[in-house]
Amino acid sequence: MKHLCSFFILMSLMSVFSHPFEVERQEWIIQHMRGDIPSEEFDIGVIVDIPVSGSPFLVDSVVRLLNESLYYYFEGSNDLRFSPEALYCSDGKRLLQRYQEAYKPYIEDTCEFHGGCPDFFVYLSVTMKEQTESFVTYEVSNYFIGEGDFEYLEWVIFDKSDGHRLAKIIDDVKVPELLKITFGTDYDVWEDAEYRLSKDDEVAWRCSFGLTSDSLQCQYLYAPGIVETFSLGLEAVKPYLTKEAAELCRLLRE
């Protein structure tokens, strides 16, 4: 039985490596006139890395992320124009085209597309940041253009052995200690008492984390409208990683 289990594990790994994961970048740039300054033109748009080859379970997981990101970008907090099910596209090569065709009529009206706020626009980028032998990291960037430009980042890590997304990279209860490495003990500087943390483990909702082959990528909502983006070496953050994240990183060093 032990040898049989080893055989199936070996065959699974061979399947992963026999399907190299490759992507193709697609862009959709839309030129607009800024609402309050008619003479100022600029572009908004979408950039996505579409899977073109790889194991079916990994490709499917990435395509799901792309659908979710595009749907949220176009719908935002507005009234629903379409349901997620109506737009979902499993064919990665046609995915961006699918959303283009659905939303083009709305994009011609800048104010309508952006919820009546012509001075608040966003670029969406969903791209592969890194690929290792054990995982793939996608970076989702929402870049806001307005009175003060800023970029929100999040990272999604896919286990290459079966394509599933990691639920967490850092245990929530360990996030405060991790932040002290960079910000010191007073990492909660929100002046408004309404937004200050009532207990340390609530800080996790302000953070996003990503993995590369040698570092932990971090973004922290340090104060209202202020984000801090930084990276820490994997060796330094090893005690804070979840068991699953630590296992994927360990595989890189075997």
Beta strands, then each sheet from edge to edge (+ up, - down):
strand 1: 22-33
strand 2: 41-53
strand 3: 121-131
strand 4: 135-145
strand 5: 150-159
strand 6: 207-211
strand 7: 215-223
strand 8: 226-233
sheet 1: 1+ 2- 3- 4+ 5-
sheet 2: 6+ 7- 8+
end
